[in-house]
Amino acid sequence: FSFTVPSNTFSDVDTGQTLNYAASGLPPGISINAATRALSGIPTTAGTFAAAVTATDDGSPALSSTPASFTFTVERAALTITADNKSNRYNEFPPALTATYSGFVNGDSAVSLDVPLVLSTTATAQSNVGLYPITASGASDANYTLSFVGGTLTIVEATATVTLSNLAQTYDGAPKS
């Protein structure tokens, strides 16, 4: 974010004095350059902030202006959480469920969420071969608008192994049962 307070917002009738600027109520991550009137930075918290900029001259005594007030709104960032598709064989416990995140900002990650993600499936170790939903839900955070995309757990047939032993017989001419 970058914004410069217009130069005609404040003026000083005393010639030769320099105005310095200060701001209050800015969102976390935003600051003001006292000499240039430039507000800049990366907001780290969503919300609405009542901010004010004040100019003070370098005279003696220093005189301050009436603050220029404004509302600063930082929108929530969009975050999509997608349950990863998984597969396993019949008669096995479902694998660990995982998700992919798209849209984190400011170095955030899954551990930054106010309320963590819950991943679940209706499949169990006894579920038949087929497709089962993986649901992503529960997560929330004040700085993000979350959307959830489900995944699929595919249970495939188990591999059967048959081992035969002691099959050798001597033929004696009699029928075998």
FIVEXDREN-420731 format. One record per residue: residue number from 1; z negated, x negated, y negated of N, C-alpha, C in turn. Coordinates in nm, 4 decimals. Layout:
+------+----------+----------+----------+----------+----------+----------+----------+----------+----------+
| resi |       nZ |       nX |       nY |      caZ |      caX |      caY |       cZ |       cX |       cY |
+------+----------+----------+----------+----------+----------+----------+----------+----------+----------+
|  NUM |        Z |        X |        Y |        Z |        X |        Y |        Z |        X |        Y |
...
+------+----------+----------+----------+----------+----------+----------+----------+----------+----------+
This chain:
+------+----------+----------+----------+----------+----------+----------+----------+----------+----------+
| resi |       nZ |       nX |       nY |      caZ |      caX |      caY |       cZ |       cX |       cY |
+------+----------+----------+----------+----------+----------+----------+----------+----------+----------+
|    1 |   0.0000 |  -0.0841 |   0.1177 |   0.0000 |   0.0000 |   0.0000 |   0.0000 |  -0.0879 |  -0.1231 |
|    2 |   0.0743 |  -0.0481 |  -0.2244 |   0.0757 |  -0.1215 |  -0.3505 |   0.1058 |  -0.0235 |  -0.4636 |
|    3 |   0.0253 |  -0.0305 |  -0.5689 |   0.0456 |   0.0540 |  -0.6870 |  -0.0124 |  -0.0194 |  -0.8064 |
|    4 |   0.0609 |  -0.0197 |  -0.9165 |   0.0098 |  -0.0790 |  -1.0400 |  -0.0185 |   0.0330 |  -1.1390 |
|    5 |  -0.1415 |   0.0340 |  -1.1897 |  -0.1799 |   0.1331 |  -1.2901 |  -0.0897 |   0.1109 |  -1.4117 |
|    6 |  -0.0233 |   0.2161 |  -1.4621 |   0.0678 |   0.1990 |  -1.5764 |  -0.0024 |   0.1323 |  -1.6955 |
|    7 |   0.0704 |   0.0449 |  -1.7640 |   0.0116 |  -0.0325 |  -1.8741 |  -0.0358 |   0.0552 |  -1.9886 |
|    8 |   0.0195 |   0.1746 |  -2.0049 |  -0.0215 |   0.2611 |  -2.1157 |  -0.1399 |   0.3523 |  -2.0788 |
|    9 |  -0.1987 |   0.3316 |  -1.9616 |  -0.3142 |   0.4124 |  -1.9214 |  -0.4349 |   0.3781 |  -2.0077 |
|   10 |  -0.4507 |   0.2511 |  -2.0435 |  -0.5612 |   0.2060 |  -2.1277 |  -0.5033 |   0.1225 |  -2.2418 |
|   11 |  -0.5734 |   0.1234 |  -2.3544 |  -0.5333 |   0.0366 |  -2.4646 |  -0.6580 |  -0.0100 |  -2.5384 |
|   12 |  -0.6447 |  -0.1204 |  -2.6088 |  -0.7567 |  -0.1752 |  -2.6848 |  -0.7101 |  -0.1943 |  -2.8280 |
|   13 |  -0.7805 |  -0.1318 |  -2.9213 |  -0.7413 |  -0.1407 |  -3.0620 |  -0.7746 |  -0.2775 |  -3.1212 |
|   14 |  -0.8599 |  -0.3517 |  -3.0567 |  -0.8950 |  -0.4854 |  -3.1040 |  -0.7894 |  -0.5840 |  -3.0539 |
|   15 |  -0.7116 |  -0.6376 |  -3.1478 |  -0.6055 |  -0.7299 |  -3.1068 |  -0.6653 |  -0.8588 |  -3.0536 |
|   16 |  -0.5929 |  -0.9177 |  -2.9605 |  -0.6321 |  -1.0462 |  -2.9056 |  -0.7327 |  -1.0377 |  -2.7919 |
|   17 |  -0.7764 |  -0.9192 |  -2.7591 |  -0.8710 |  -0.9079 |  -2.6481 |  -0.7962 |  -0.8713 |  -2.5200 |
|   18 |  -0.8472 |  -0.9208 |  -2.4107 |  -0.7855 |  -0.8966 |  -2.2796 |  -0.8627 |  -0.7868 |  -2.2079 |
|   19 |  -0.7886 |  -0.6981 |  -2.1452 |  -0.8518 |  -0.5935 |  -2.0646 |  -0.8631 |  -0.6399 |  -1.9194 |
|   20 |  -0.9795 |  -0.6159 |  -1.8613 |  -1.0005 |  -0.6390 |  -1.7189 |  -1.0262 |  -0.5034 |  -1.6541 |
|   21 |  -0.9800 |  -0.4901 |  -1.5327 |  -0.9837 |  -0.3599 |  -1.4666 |  -1.0769 |  -0.3632 |  -1.3456 |
|   22 |  -1.1420 |  -0.2506 |  -1.3239 |  -1.2285 |  -0.2344 |  -1.2068 |  -1.1996 |  -0.0968 |  -1.1480 |
|   23 |  -1.2217 |  -0.0835 |  -1.0195 |  -1.1984 |   0.0448 |  -0.9524 |  -1.3192 |   0.0768 |  -0.8660 |
|   24 |  -1.3451 |   0.2060 |  -0.8523 |  -1.4516 |   0.2525 |  -0.7635 |  -1.3975 |   0.3670 |  -0.6795 |
|   25 |  -1.4584 |   0.3883 |  -0.5652 |  -1.4198 |   0.4992 |  -0.4789 |  -1.2907 |   0.4792 |  -0.4021 |
|   26 |  -1.2385 |   0.3570 |  -0.3995 |  -1.1140 |   0.3311 |  -0.3272 |  -1.1385 |   0.3376 |  -0.1762 |
|   27 |  -1.0357 |   0.3732 |  -0.1001 |  -1.0502 |   0.3713 |   0.0461 |  -1.0782 |   0.2290 |   0.0948 |
|   28 |  -1.1528 |   0.2152 |   0.2050 |  -1.1715 |   0.0818 |   0.2621 |  -1.0365 |   0.0163 |   0.2896 |
|   29 |  -1.0268 |  -0.1108 |   0.2527 |  -0.9032 |  -0.1860 |   0.2718 |  -0.8174 |  -0.1945 |   0.1470 |
|   30 |  -0.8476 |  -0.1153 |   0.0436 |  -0.7722 |  -0.1179 |  -0.0820 |  -0.8598 |  -0.1824 |  -0.1891 |
|   31 |  -0.8003 |  -0.2710 |  -0.2695 |  -0.8748 |  -0.3354 |  -0.3777 |  -0.7877 |  -0.3403 |  -0.5026 |
|   32 |  -0.8503 |  -0.3772 |  -0.6141 |  -0.7772 |  -0.3884 |  -0.7401 |  -0.7828 |  -0.5325 |  -0.7875 |
|   33 |  -0.6716 |  -0.5801 |  -0.8430 |  -0.6680 |  -0.7095 |  -0.9081 |  -0.7120 |  -0.6850 |  -1.0514 |
|   34 |  -0.8260 |  -0.7411 |  -1.0927 |  -0.8877 |  -0.7112 |  -1.2226 |  -0.7994 |  -0.7496 |  -1.3402 |
|   35 |  -0.7091 |  -0.8443 |  -1.3229 |  -0.6260 |  -0.8891 |  -1.4338 |  -0.4935 |  -0.8149 |  -1.4430 |
|   36 |  -0.4392 |  -0.7684 |  -1.3297 |  -0.3028 |  -0.7147 |  -1.3301 |  -0.2943 |  -0.5626 |  -1.3129 |
|   37 |  -0.4060 |  -0.4949 |  -1.2887 |  -0.4099 |  -0.3498 |  -1.2658 |  -0.3485 |  -0.3104 |  -1.1317 |
|   38 |  -0.3197 |  -0.4054 |  -1.0437 |  -0.2527 |  -0.3760 |  -0.9170 |  -0.3545 |  -0.3357 |  -0.8100 |
|   39 |  -0.3325 |  -0.2180 |  -0.7536 |  -0.4084 |  -0.1725 |  -0.6379 |  -0.3247 |  -0.2088 |  -0.5162 |
|   40 |  -0.3865 |  -0.2714 |  -0.4155 |  -0.3087 |  -0.3092 |  -0.2972 |  -0.4000 |  -0.3235 |  -0.1764 |
|   41 |  -0.3357 |  -0.3287 |  -0.0605 |  -0.4074 |  -0.3477 |   0.0646 |  -0.3580 |  -0.2516 |   0.1703 |
|   42 |  -0.4264 |  -0.2526 |   0.2830 |  -0.3944 |  -0.1626 |   0.3935 |  -0.5164 |  -0.0754 |   0.4179 |
|   43 |  -0.5050 |   0.0547 |   0.3914 |  -0.6219 |   0.1408 |   0.4133 |  -0.6610 |   0.1415 |   0.5609 |
|   44 |  -0.7909 |   0.1346 |   0.5859 |  -0.8394 |   0.1285 |   0.7236 |  -0.9108 |   0.2549 |   0.7675 |
|   45 |  -0.9247 |   0.3500 |   0.6770 |  -0.9941 |   0.4748 |   0.7088 |  -0.9161 |   0.5914 |   0.6497 |
|   46 |  -0.8890 |   0.6929 |   0.7333 |  -0.8205 |   0.8129 |   0.6843 |  -0.9202 |   0.9003 |   0.6086 |
|   47 |  -0.8692 |   0.9761 |   0.5129 |  -0.9554 |   1.0687 |   0.4398 |  -0.9103 |   1.0845 |   0.2960 |
|   48 |  -0.9888 |   1.1594 |   0.2201 |  -0.9623 |   1.1822 |   0.0782 |  -1.0725 |   1.1131 |  -0.0008 |
|   49 |  -1.0323 |   1.0336 |  -0.0991 |  -1.1261 |   0.9521 |  -0.1756 |  -1.1100 |   0.9812 |  -0.3243 |
|   50 |  -1.2210 |   1.0088 |  -0.3918 |  -1.2217 |   1.0280 |  -0.5372 |  -1.2385 |   0.8899 |  -0.5988 |
|   51 |  -1.1316 |   0.8370 |  -0.6588 |  -1.1321 |   0.7014 |  -0.7128 |  -1.1237 |   0.7045 |  -0.8639 |
|   52 |  -1.1639 |   0.5942 |  -0.9253 |  -1.1560 |   0.5818 |  -1.0706 |  -1.1270 |   0.4372 |  -1.1063 |
|   53 |  -1.0455 |   0.4182 |  -1.2110 |  -1.0164 |   0.2856 |  -1.2642 |  -1.0698 |   0.2812 |  -1.4062 |
|   54 |  -1.1386 |   0.1715 |  -1.4398 |  -1.1971 |   0.1535 |  -1.5727 |  -1.1468 |   0.0218 |  -1.6301 |
|   55 |  -1.1204 |   0.0204 |  -1.7601 |  -1.0812 |  -0.1019 |  -1.8291 |  -1.1962 |  -0.1460 |  -1.9188 |
|   56 |  -1.2223 |  -0.2763 |  -1.9192 |  -1.3268 |  -0.3344 |  -2.0043 |  -1.2646 |  -0.4511 |  -2.0800 |
|   57 |  -1.2885 |  -0.4546 |  -2.2139 |  -1.2313 |  -0.5660 |  -2.2894 |  -1.3251 |  -0.6865 |  -2.2825 |
|   58 |  -1.2724 |  -0.8017 |  -2.3291 |  -1.3529 |  -0.9231 |  -2.3232 |  -1.4199 |  -0.9533 |  -2.4562 |
|   59 |  -1.4345 |  -0.8504 |  -2.5385 |  -1.5003 |  -0.8668 |  -2.6675 |  -1.6507 |  -0.8769 |  -2.6532 |
|   60 |  -1.7152 |  -0.8974 |  -2.7690 |  -1.8608 |  -0.9040 |  -2.7698 |  -1.9111 |  -0.8041 |  -2.8721 |
|   61 |  -1.9713 |  -0.6980 |  -2.8318 |  -2.0019 |  -0.6629 |  -2.6938 |  -1.8764 |  -0.6100 |  -2.6230 |
|   62 |  -1.8746 |  -0.6237 |  -2.4889 |  -1.7633 |  -0.5720 |  -2.4097 |  -1.7659 |  -0.4197 |  -2.4148 |
|   63 |  -1.6510 |  -0.3603 |  -2.4356 |  -1.6412 |  -0.2150 |  -2.4424 |  -1.5613 |  -0.1636 |  -2.3236 |
|   64 |  -1.6070 |  -0.0544 |  -2.2629 |  -1.5401 |   0.0042 |  -2.1469 |  -1.4732 |   0.1342 |  -2.1845 |
|   65 |  -1.3673 |   0.1630 |  -2.1151 |  -1.2934 |   0.2862 |  -2.1371 |  -1.3546 |   0.4000 |  -2.0568 |
|   66 |  -1.3079 |   0.5200 |  -2.0863 |  -1.3375 |   0.6338 |  -2.0002 |  -1.2565 |   0.6132 |  -1.8725 |
|   67 |  -1.3165 |   0.6291 |  -1.7567 |  -1.2420 |   0.6042 |  -1.6326 |  -1.1207 |   0.6971 |  -1.6173 |
|   68 |  -1.0152 |   0.6413 |  -1.5619 |  -0.8988 |   0.7207 |  -1.5222 |  -0.9231 |   0.7600 |  -1.3766 |
|   69 |  -0.9464 |   0.8886 |  -1.3527 |  -0.9813 |   0.9356 |  -1.2181 |  -0.8594 |   0.9890 |  -1.1448 |
|   70 |  -0.8599 |   0.9725 |  -1.0156 |  -0.7519 |   1.0245 |  -0.9332 |  -0.8023 |   1.0411 |  -0.7906 |
|   71 |  -0.7277 |   1.1188 |  -0.7138 |  -0.7608 |   1.1398 |  -0.5729 |  -0.6671 |   1.0557 |  -0.4891 |
|   72 |  -0.7239 |   0.9835 |  -0.3964 |  -0.6495 |   0.8937 |  -0.3084 |  -0.6584 |   0.9534 |  -0.1690 |
|   73 |  -0.5438 |   0.9899 |  -0.1101 |  -0.5433 |   1.0503 |   0.0229 |  -0.4755 |   0.9565 |   0.1219 |
|   74 |  -0.5492 |   0.9247 |   0.2289 |  -0.4947 |   0.8419 |   0.3367 |  -0.4813 |   0.9335 |   0.4581 |
|   75 |  -0.3575 |   0.9562 |   0.5006 |  -0.3314 |   1.0435 |   0.6150 |  -0.3662 |   0.9742 |   0.7452 |
|   76 |  -0.3956 |   1.0530 |   0.8461 |  -0.4189 |   0.9983 |   0.9792 |  -0.2875 |   0.9432 |   1.0348 |
|   77 |  -0.2964 |   0.8365 |   1.1100 |  -0.1785 |   0.7799 |   1.1780 |  -0.1536 |   0.8587 |   1.3069 |
|   78 |  -0.0275 |   0.8716 |   1.3442 |   0.0084 |   0.9404 |   1.4694 |  -0.0105 |   0.8438 |   1.5862 |
|   79 |  -0.0767 |   0.8914 |   1.6908 |  -0.1001 |   0.8111 |   1.8107 |  -0.0634 |   0.8948 |   1.9322 |
|   80 |   0.0274 |   0.8435 |   2.0144 |   0.0672 |   0.9111 |   2.1375 |   0.0069 |   0.8364 |   2.2558 |
|   81 |  -0.0593 |   0.9123 |   2.3424 |  -0.1187 |   0.8554 |   2.4636 |  -0.0448 |   0.9148 |   2.5827 |
|   82 |   0.0178 |   0.8295 |   2.6620 |   0.0978 |   0.8728 |   2.7761 |   0.0334 |   0.8243 |   2.9057 |
|   83 |   0.0026 |   0.9189 |   2.9942 |  -0.0494 |   0.8822 |   3.1262 |   0.0621 |   0.8143 |   3.2044 |
|   84 |   0.0341 |   0.6968 |   3.2593 |   0.1342 |   0.6229 |   3.3367 |   0.1571 |   0.6905 |   3.4720 |
|   85 |   0.2831 |   0.6966 |   3.5143 |   0.3157 |   0.7489 |   3.6473 |   0.2638 |   0.6518 |   3.7532 |
|   86 |   0.2174 |   0.7077 |   3.8642 |   0.1630 |   0.6268 |   3.9737 |   0.2156 |   0.6802 |   4.1065 |
|   87 |   0.2017 |   0.5997 |   4.2121 |   0.2365 |   0.6462 |   4.3467 |   0.1448 |   0.5803 |   4.4474 |
|   88 |   0.1253 |   0.6486 |   4.5587 |   0.0544 |   0.5897 |   4.6710 |   0.0903 |   0.6653 |   4.7980 |
|   89 |   0.0416 |   0.6154 |   4.9106 |   0.0741 |   0.6743 |   5.0404 |  -0.0265 |   0.7814 |   5.0774 |
|   90 |   0.0199 |   0.8717 |   5.1632 |  -0.0651 |   0.9766 |   5.2182 |  -0.1885 |   0.9144 |   5.2830 |
|   91 |  -0.3008 |   0.9806 |   5.2691 |  -0.4285 |   0.9415 |   5.3291 |  -0.4883 |   0.8157 |   5.2656 |
|   92 |  -0.4471 |   0.7851 |   5.1415 |  -0.5081 |   0.6773 |   5.0642 |  -0.5707 |   0.7385 |   4.9400 |
|   93 |  -0.6763 |   0.6760 |   4.8896 |  -0.7344 |   0.7232 |   4.7653 |  -0.6332 |   0.7034 |   4.6533 |
|   94 |  -0.6294 |   0.7955 |   4.5560 |  -0.5371 |   0.7768 |   4.4432 |  -0.5663 |   0.6440 |   4.3723 |
|   95 |  -0.4621 |   0.5808 |   4.3192 |  -0.4808 |   0.4528 |   4.2505 |  -0.5551 |   0.4721 |   4.1178 |
|   96 |  -0.5980 |   0.3617 |   4.0592 |  -0.6604 |   0.3670 |   3.9264 |  -0.5583 |   0.4232 |   3.8277 |
|   97 |  -0.6011 |   0.5189 |   3.7476 |  -0.5120 |   0.5817 |   3.6498 |  -0.5163 |   0.5022 |   3.5201 |
|   98 |  -0.3995 |   0.4846 |   3.4591 |  -0.3878 |   0.4084 |   3.3354 |  -0.3012 |   0.4859 |   3.2367 |
|   99 |  -0.3020 |   0.4393 |   3.1120 |  -0.2229 |   0.5056 |   3.0076 |  -0.1612 |   0.4007 |   2.9167 |
|  100 |  -0.0567 |   0.4429 |   2.8471 |   0.0101 |   0.3605 |   2.7473 |  -0.0103 |   0.4267 |   2.6111 |
|  101 |  -0.0420 |   0.3450 |   2.5105 |  -0.0690 |   0.3940 |   2.3748 |   0.0439 |   0.3497 |   2.2827 |
|  102 |   0.0855 |   0.4398 |   2.1943 |   0.1896 |   0.4070 |   2.0976 |   0.1483 |   0.4600 |   1.9606 |
|  103 |   0.1274 |   0.3689 |   1.8661 |   0.0967 |   0.4111 |   1.7302 |  -0.0298 |   0.3525 |   1.6706 |
|  104 |  -0.1004 |   0.2654 |   1.7431 |  -0.2196 |   0.2048 |   1.6837 |  -0.1814 |   0.1241 |   1.5604 |
|  105 |  -0.2685 |   0.1237 |   1.4599 |  -0.2481 |   0.0457 |   1.3380 |  -0.3722 |  -0.0375 |   1.3089 |
|  106 |  -0.3579 |  -0.1318 |   1.2184 |  -0.4697 |  -0.2138 |   1.1696 |  -0.5443 |  -0.2863 |   1.2809 |
|  107 |  -0.4737 |  -0.3250 |   1.3871 |  -0.5375 |  -0.3983 |   1.4946 |  -0.6219 |  -0.3138 |   1.5888 |
|  108 |  -0.6155 |  -0.1814 |   1.5748 |  -0.6922 |  -0.0931 |   1.6637 |  -0.6363 |  -0.0995 |   1.8060 |
|  109 |  -0.7201 |  -0.0573 |   1.9006 |  -0.6806 |  -0.0494 |   2.0410 |  -0.7572 |   0.0654 |   2.1048 |
|  110 |  -0.7401 |   0.0842 |   2.2336 |  -0.8062 |   0.1947 |   2.3030 |  -0.9576 |   0.1913 |   2.2849 |
|  111 |  -1.0158 |   0.0733 |   2.2781 |  -1.1615 |   0.0645 |   2.2613 |  -1.2061 |   0.1034 |   2.1214 |
|  112 |  -1.1123 |   0.1161 |   2.0273 |  -1.1454 |   0.1559 |   1.8904 |  -1.1627 |   0.3065 |   1.8744 |
|  113 |  -1.1164 |   0.3851 |   1.9712 |  -1.1226 |   0.5309 |   1.9586 |  -1.2668 |   0.5787 |   1.9501 |
|  114 |  -1.2901 |   0.6815 |   1.8656 |  -1.4242 |   0.7387 |   1.8516 |  -1.4731 |   0.7976 |   1.9834 |
|  115 |  -1.3843 |   0.8666 |   2.0537 |  -1.4140 |   0.9246 |   2.1856 |  -1.3071 |   0.8729 |   2.2804 |
|  116 |  -1.3466 |   0.8114 |   2.3936 |  -1.2466 |   0.7498 |   2.4820 |  -1.1623 |   0.8511 |   2.5589 |
|  117 |  -1.0511 |   0.8022 |   2.6080 |  -0.9567 |   0.8798 |   2.6872 |  -1.0139 |   0.9121 |   2.8247 |
|  118 |  -0.9823 |   1.0312 |   2.8743 |  -1.0151 |   1.0703 |   3.0112 |  -0.8828 |   1.0947 |   3.0832 |
|  119 |  -0.8640 |   1.0277 |   3.1980 |  -0.7456 |   1.0471 |   3.2815 |  -0.7908 |   1.1098 |   3.4119 |
|  120 |  -0.7172 |   1.2109 |   3.4573 |  -0.7557 |   1.2779 |   3.5821 |  -0.6322 |   1.3273 |   3.6552 |
|  121 |  -0.6509 |   1.3527 |   3.7853 |  -0.5456 |   1.4105 |   3.8687 |  -0.6107 |   1.5043 |   3.9689 |
|  122 |  -0.5337 |   1.5995 |   4.0164 |  -0.5842 |   1.6918 |   4.1189 |  -0.5706 |   1.6328 |   4.2588 |
|  123 |  -0.4994 |   1.5224 |   4.2724 |  -0.4771 |   1.4619 |   4.4041 |  -0.6047 |   1.3959 |   4.4554 |
|  124 |  -0.6221 |   1.4000 |   4.5871 |  -0.7323 |   1.3315 |   4.6546 |  -0.6741 |   1.2513 |   4.7708 |
|  125 |  -0.7592 |   1.1824 |   4.8450 |  -0.7123 |   1.1067 |   4.9618 |  -0.6560 |   1.1999 |   5.0687 |
|  126 |  -0.6965 |   1.3267 |   5.0667 |  -0.6489 |   1.4223 |   5.1678 |  -0.5289 |   1.5047 |   5.1201 |
|  127 |  -0.4796 |   1.4785 |   4.9998 |  -0.3659 |   1.5563 |   4.9480 |  -0.2403 |   1.5277 |   5.0282 |
|  128 |  -0.1604 |   1.6322 |   5.0471 |  -0.0340 |   1.6193 |   5.1195 |   0.0684 |   1.5431 |   5.0376 |
|  129 |   0.1747 |   1.5006 |   5.1045 |   0.2867 |   1.4365 |   5.0374 |   0.3376 |   1.5312 |   4.9294 |
|  130 |   0.3623 |   1.4780 |   4.8088 |   0.4125 |   1.5615 |   4.7002 |   0.3830 |   1.5011 |   4.5642 |
|  131 |   0.4050 |   1.5826 |   4.4603 |   0.3853 |   1.5407 |   4.3218 |   0.2603 |   1.6085 |   4.2667 |
|  132 |   0.1774 |   1.5317 |   4.1960 |   0.0534 |   1.5826 |   4.1397 |   0.0441 |   1.5394 |   3.9931 |
|  133 |  -0.0029 |   1.6282 |   3.9056 |  -0.0098 |   1.5927 |   3.7636 |  -0.1209 |   1.4915 |   3.7360 |
|  134 |  -0.0931 |   1.4028 |   3.6421 |  -0.1959 |   1.3159 |   3.5845 |  -0.2143 |   1.3649 |   3.4418 |
|  135 |  -0.3360 |   1.4013 |   3.4072 |  -0.3650 |   1.4586 |   3.2760 |  -0.4383 |   1.3575 |   3.1895 |
|  136 |  -0.3919 |   1.3427 |   3.0652 |  -0.4595 |   1.2609 |   2.9644 |  -0.5254 |   1.3575 |   2.8664 |
|  137 |  -0.6545 |   1.3391 |   2.8396 |  -0.7243 |   1.4314 |   2.7493 |  -0.8517 |   1.3662 |   2.6971 |
|  138 |  -0.9201 |   1.4396 |   2.6109 |  -1.0536 |   1.4026 |   2.5679 |  -1.0638 |   1.3071 |   2.4518 |
|  139 |  -0.9702 |   1.2164 |   2.4346 |  -0.9819 |   1.1158 |   2.3289 |  -0.9724 |   1.1806 |   2.1917 |
|  140 |  -1.0448 |   1.1212 |   2.0953 |  -1.0323 |   1.1650 |   1.9565 |  -1.0707 |   1.0495 |   1.8647 |
|  141 |  -1.0234 |   1.0567 |   1.7413 |  -1.0552 |   0.9547 |   1.6428 |  -1.0265 |   1.0087 |   1.5036 |
|  142 |  -1.1142 |   0.9792 |   1.4098 |  -1.1011 |   1.0290 |   1.2724 |  -0.9787 |   0.9735 |   1.2007 |
|  143 |  -0.9250 |   0.8607 |   1.2471 |  -0.8123 |   0.7979 |   1.1784 |  -0.6766 |   0.8267 |   1.2420 |
|  144 |  -0.6747 |   0.9057 |   1.3509 |  -0.5491 |   0.9308 |   1.4219 |  -0.5311 |   1.0792 |   1.4527 |
|  145 |  -0.4056 |   1.1219 |   1.4485 |  -0.3664 |   1.2513 |   1.5021 |  -0.3099 |   1.2207 |   1.6407 |
|  146 |  -0.3796 |   1.2668 |   1.7433 |  -0.3438 |   1.2302 |   1.8803 |  -0.2548 |   1.3342 |   1.9462 |
|  147 |  -0.1612 |   1.2854 |   2.0262 |  -0.0839 |   1.3728 |   2.1141 |  -0.0879 |   1.3090 |   2.2534 |
|  148 |  -0.0917 |   1.3961 |   2.3537 |  -0.1062 |   1.3514 |   2.4914 |   0.0176 |   1.3874 |   2.5718 |
|  149 |   0.0618 |   1.2960 |   2.6565 |   0.1754 |   1.3185 |   2.7463 |   0.1256 |   1.2916 |   2.8882 |
|  150 |   0.1438 |   1.3885 |   2.9755 |   0.0983 |   1.3742 |   3.1139 |   0.1903 |   1.2865 |   3.1959 |
|  151 |   0.1387 |   1.2441 |   3.3087 |   0.2157 |   1.1638 |   3.4030 |   0.2183 |   1.2324 |   3.5391 |
|  152 |   0.2741 |   1.1645 |   3.6374 |   0.2861 |   1.2203 |   3.7723 |   0.2384 |   1.1188 |   3.8753 |
|  153 |   0.1559 |   1.1665 |   3.9683 |   0.1171 |   1.0877 |   4.0847 |   0.2023 |   1.1358 |   4.2012 |
|  154 |   0.2786 |   1.0460 |   4.2595 |   0.3652 |   1.0788 |   4.3723 |   0.3002 |   1.0261 |   4.5000 |
|  155 |   0.2716 |   1.1167 |   4.5932 |   0.2170 |   1.0760 |   4.7229 |   0.3322 |   1.0779 |   4.8227 |
|  156 |   0.3539 |   0.9631 |   4.8858 |   0.4636 |   0.9488 |   4.9816 |   0.4072 |   0.9412 |   5.1230 |
|  157 |   0.4969 |   0.9553 |   5.2199 |   0.4561 |   0.9525 |   5.3612 |   0.3914 |   0.8198 |   5.3955 |
|  158 |   0.2932 |   0.8260 |   5.4829 |   0.2305 |   0.7048 |   5.5332 |   0.3199 |   0.6413 |   5.6387 |
|  159 |   0.3133 |   0.5130 |   5.6507 |   0.3885 |   0.4413 |   5.7536 |   0.3071 |   0.4450 |   5.8821 |
|  160 |   0.3689 |   0.4907 |   5.9911 |   0.3005 |   0.4963 |   6.1206 |   0.3452 |   0.3770 |   6.2040 |
|  161 |   0.2506 |   0.3127 |   6.2667 |   0.2800 |   0.2017 |   6.3557 |   0.2334 |   0.2397 |   6.4953 |
|  162 |   0.3231 |   0.2331 |   6.5932 |   0.2908 |   0.2653 |   6.7319 |   0.3013 |   0.1368 |   6.8116 |
|  163 |   0.1953 |   0.1044 |   6.8855 |   0.1944 |  -0.0151 |   6.9688 |   0.1763 |   0.0289 |   7.1134 |
|  164 |   0.2671 |  -0.0124 |   7.1969 |   0.2605 |   0.0198 |   7.3395 |   0.2201 |  -0.1048 |   7.4165 |
|  165 |   0.1361 |  -0.0846 |   7.5206 |   0.0964 |  -0.1995 |   7.6007 |   0.0784 |  -0.1555 |   7.7463 |
|  166 |   0.0765 |  -0.2516 |   7.8362 |   0.0591 |  -0.2269 |   7.9799 |   0.1574 |  -0.1240 |   8.0333 |
|  167 |   0.2837 |  -0.1385 |   8.0024 |   0.3854 |  -0.0442 |   8.0476 |   0.4588 |  -0.0926 |   8.1736 |
|  168 |   0.4310 |  -0.2065 |   8.2200 |   0.4995 |  -0.2595 |   8.3378 |   0.4485 |  -0.1912 |   8.4649 |
|  169 |   0.5411 |  -0.1473 |   8.5492 |   0.5054 |  -0.0863 |   8.6778 |   0.5983 |  -0.1410 |   8.7861 |
|  170 |   0.5469 |  -0.1392 |   8.9036 |   0.6302 |  -0.1780 |   9.0181 |   0.6883 |  -0.0519 |   9.0780 |
|  171 |   0.8182 |  -0.0501 |   9.0965 |   0.8837 |   0.0691 |   9.1540 |   0.8579 |   0.0732 |   9.3040 |
|  172 |   0.8013 |   0.1884 |   9.3441 |   0.7724 |   0.2034 |   9.4868 |   0.8482 |   0.3197 |   9.5475 |
|  173 |   0.9387 |   0.3792 |   9.4713 |   1.0198 |   0.4905 |   9.5209 |   0.9564 |   0.6264 |   9.5025 |
|  174 |   0.8297 |   0.6341 |   9.4675 |   0.7615 |   0.7628 |   9.4474 |   0.7758 |   0.8077 |   9.3023 |
|  175 |   0.7857 |   0.9426 |   9.2783 |   0.7926 |   0.9903 |   9.1386 |   0.6633 |   0.9583 |   9.0644 |
|  176 |   0.6760 |   0.9298 |   8.9353 |   0.5606 |   0.8982 |   8.8505 |   0.5317 |   1.0163 |   8.7600 |
|  177 |   0.4051 |   1.0378 |   8.7309 |   0.3709 |   1.1465 |   8.6395 |   0.3180 |   1.0927 |   8.5103 |
+------+----------+----------+----------+----------+----------+----------+----------+----------+----------+
